[in-house]
Amino acid sequence: MKERGPNKAVEETPKGGLEAASPEQTAADLPLDVGQFGPALEELLENYRSALRSIEQLRPVQRVAVEILRIRGRQSPNVQAEPWRRRRRLVIRWLVRLFAEAHVRRQLGHVTRVLRLEAFGASKGDERATAINELLERLQNAEAQLSGWGRLRSGLFKAPLVTTALAFALAVYRVGSGIDVSSASKLGETLAQSAETTGWDNVLHLLLRVFYAAVFTYVLLVPLTVSLGFKRKRAIFSGGLTDESRPMLYWLRDRQGVWPWSPKANVYQRENDVFELLAVPKRREAPLDLLLSIFPYYFVFAMVLVTMEGFRKSWWDGALTLLVGSLAVFSMLQPRLTIWTRRSTAGNV
């Protein structure tokens, strides 16, 4: 059987140009080798199971020890790792579980869609289609056991204390502002009443303050969520090895973290094997830990506010602030791009 892969074959014409190969030579027309794909998918599911089980073994809030290594000669053939220091990292179990299950659901959903295409139009007596349908049933059962962000929201609103606190907060807000936000119809009615008594200017100022409060709350929580959830999930899925480099500090750029309690299997590599057999590109995860870490995220947000204030004063102040801020942001992104390239090259995305 010809090897499947994400790249289509090309052949050279007599004139030296390139044209698409014949249909039988393209990866899309080669059938999936179920006998080879089944064990690879089984290994991936087992790695997922081991990773999720290790999360459940954590306490709800726990500080875990992480061994930090100093990497020497990263660019040379003789790479050396020596112990540097020991750190303790805060882990919040439910947050790590949410990121992990969202990742698993996303990748399994992609595999399911490809397998459905493989079984498309097959007859009932086709043994290959029967084997693919059995794999699809396993994947659907696995996806049904995952929670994700949607169930978190529904669970929060079903909790009595959360519902009571939300109702109390809305009532207090209505007493203080005169605006009822419990439903769309009541919001429009109370806004119209408030505009008649105090004027639209006051209503717009109130809505603007609410918008600013929501934005500041979002900005505050996003990097903390990424740091306590996404980074910990990466430690588990990458076999207990994480990049602990500090991009803005040159003397701390070659650091690696070892998480002893994490499973040793690299989930990202097993995903690469599965999608290579499927001959479709894997959906890589966004580098949230590099883009939304605490310092650069807050710095960019502060620069946006300062730039807006500069443009409010004069065009020259705004342009100068924008130029200085852009140079500072670029200086922060460049070392992070190096880490992302190193991570992509290793296939841990």
N, C-alpha and C positions, 0 to 999 in steps of 0.2 A: 504494500500500500504506500502511496506517495505521502510524503510528509506534509502535514498541514502547518500553516504559519500565517502570520498577519500580513506578510508581504507577498504581493502577486509577482509571478515570474514574468520576465520580459525577454525578448529575443532581438538580436540585432538584424536589421535588414541589410540587403546587399549594398545600399547606398550609405550605410553607416548610421542611419537613424534608429530609433527605438520604437517598437510598437507592442501592443498588448499581446501576450502569449495566447495560444489557442485555449479554448474554454476548458479542456480537460486538464490543463496545467495550472489552473488557478486554484487557490486554496478554497474559495467559496464553493466550488463544484466537487470537491473531494468529500465523501461522506465521513461523518464523525466515527472514529474507532471507539465504539462503546466499551469494548473489552479493556482498552487502555484508559479511557476516560473515567470509568466507574471507580477503579481503585484510587485515582487521583482525587476525585470528588469525595470519596470516603475518608481519605486522609485529611482533606481540608475540613470536613465536618467534624472530624475527631479533634483537630486543632482548635476549631471554634469552641467545641464543647470543653476542652481543657482550659482555654482562656476564660470562658464565662464561669467555669467552676472555680477557678482561682480568685475571681472577683467576689464570688459568694463567700469564700472563706475569709475575707477581710471583715474587720469590724466596721460598724457604720461610719465611724470617724477614727482614723488611725494614723499614726506617724510610723513610717517604715524606714529602715536603714538602707542607704544606697552607697555603694562603694564607688568613689570617683577615681578614675585612672587618668594619668597623663600620657598622651600619645606622642611618641617621638619618631621622627622620620616618616611622617605619613606619606610623603611623596616618594620615598625610597623603597626598594624591595624589602629591606629589613626594618619593618615597622615594629616598634617596641612599645609596650604598655606597662607602666609601672604605677603602683598604688600612690595616690596623692593625698586624699583625705576621705573621711567618712561623713556623710550628710544624712539628715533625717528629713523626709518629705511627707507632707500632709496628704492623705488620701481620703476622699469622701466616696464611699462605696456606691451610692445610688447614682452619683454623677458620672463615675467611671462606667457603670453599667449602662447608662443611657447612651453614651458615646460608643461603647463597644457594640451594643445591640443594634444601634442605628447603622454602624459600619457593616455588620453582618447582614442585616436586612437589605442594604443597598447592593452588596455584591451578590447575594443569593438571588435577588430579583433580576439582576442582569443575566446570571446564568440561566435562570428559568426562562427568560424571554428567548435566549438563543436556542435552548433545547426545544422549545415549542416550534421554532422554525425548522429545526432538524426533523421533527416528527410531522411537519405540515404535509398533508395530502397522502400520508401513508395508509396502506390498507390494514384492515383489522388483523389479518394473519401474519403481518410482517413482524418477524422476531426482533429486528432492530428497533422498530417503532415501539414494540411492547417493552423492551428494556429501557428505552428513553422515557416512556410513560411511568415506569416504576421509579425512575430517578426523579421525575417531576413530582410524583406523589410524596417522595421523601423530602424534597425541597419545600413543598407546600406545608407539610407537617412541621418542618423546622422553622419556617417563617411564622407560623401561627403561634409558636411558643415565645416569640420575641415581643417585647413591649414597644419600645420607641417613644418618641416625644409626644405622639398623639394620645397614647394611653396615660402618660404622665399628666397632661392637661385635664383629661376627663377624670382621672383619679383625684386630682386636687379639688376640682369643683364638686366631687361627690363627698369629700371629707366634711363633716359637720363643722369643725372649727374654722376651716377655710371659708366655707360659705357664710358662716355667721360673721366672721371678721370682715369679709368683703361687703356684706350688707350694711354693717355698722359704718364702715369707711364711706360708702356711698351716701348714707344718711347724713353723716357729719359734713361731707362735702356739699350736700344740697343745702344744709342749714347755713353753712358759711358763705356759699356763693350764690345760692338761689337757683342753681342749675341741676336738673335731675338727669343723670347719665345712665339710669338703669335700663333704658330702652331707647331706640331711635326716635319713636314718636314723642316720648316725654322729653327727650333732649331738644328736639325742634320746638316743642311747645314752650318749654321754660326759657330757651334762648330768645324766642320772640317776646315773651313777657319781660325778660330782663332788658332787652333792647328798648322796649317802650318806656321803661321806668328810668334806666340809667344811661341809655344811649348805646349805639353800636360800638363806639370806641372802647368803652369799658368791657364789653363782651369780648371784643377782639383781643384786648390786653389780657384778659383772663384766660382765653384759649391759648394765647401765646405762652403764658406762664406754665400752663399745663403741658404744652408741647415741650418746652425747655426742660421741665422736670422729668418727663418721660425719656427724653434724649439723654440727659445726664445719668439717669438710672440705668439705661441701657449701656452707656459707655462705661459705667462703673462695673457692671456685672459681667460684660462679655469677656474681658481679659482674665478675670478671676475664674470664670467658668472654663475657659480654655486651659488655663494653667492647672486647675485641679481635676479636670475631667479628660480633656483631649490628650494632654501630655502623658497622663497616667495610662490611658488606653494604649498609646503608642509603645510605652514600656512593656506592656503585656504582649502586644501583637508582634513586637520585634525581637522576641526571645530574651527579654530582660536586658537589652542593651539600648541605651539612649545617648543622644548627643548632648552633652552637658556644656558645650562651648558657650562662651559669652561673646557674641559677635562684636560688641562695641569695645571689648577689652582685648587687645592683641595678645597679651600674655596669658589669657584664659581661653584661647580659641581651640585648642586641641585637648579637649576633655571628653571622656566617655564615662557614662554611668552604668553600673551593673546592679540590677535589682534581683537579689537572691531568691525572693519568693515567687518570681514570675516563671511561668513555663518556659522551657528552653527552646521549644519549637518556634520557628519564625513563620507567623501566619501570612505575612506579605509574600514570602517566597512560595508558599503553597498556593496562594491565589494566582501568582504568576504562572505556575505550572498548569493550573486548571484553564486559565484563559488562553494560554499558548496552545493547548490541545483543542480548544474551541475555535481557534484561529480568529479571534476578535480582540480588539484592544481592551485592556483592563481600564476601568474607571478609577483613575488615581484620586486619592483624597487630597483636599486642599491643605497646604501647609499652614494650618491655623496657628500652630505654636510659634511659627516664625513671623507671621504677619500680625497676629493679634496678641503678642506678648505684652506685658504690662507697660514697660517703659516706652517702646515705640508707638504703641497705640495711644497712650495718653499724650505723648509728645505731638503726634500728628493732629489729634483733636485740639490741643492747645494752639498749635500753629494755625489751624483753620479759624479759630476764634480771633486770634491776634491779627490775621490777615483781613478778616471781615471788618474788624475795628479800624485797621489801617486804611482800607478803602472808604470807610465811612468818613474819615477825616479828610483824606485827599487821595488822588490817584497815585501820586508819587510815593506816599507812605505805603499804600497797599501793594504797589508793584515791587518796592524794595523788600518788604516783608515776605512777599510771595517768593522772590528770588532766593533770599537767605533760607527760608523754610524749605524750598525745593532742594537746595544743595544739602541741607542737613538730612532731609528724608532720604536722598540718594545715598549719602554716606552710610545710613543705617541699612538700606536695602542691599547694598553691594555684598557685605559679608554674609547676609542671610541667603542671598542667591548662591553663594559658594556652598553653604551648608545644604541647600535644597538640591544643588547639582550633585553633590556627593551622595546624598540620600537617594536620588533618582538613579544614579549609576549603580548603586548597590541593590536596587529593586525594592527598597523598603518604603513604598508609597502606595 
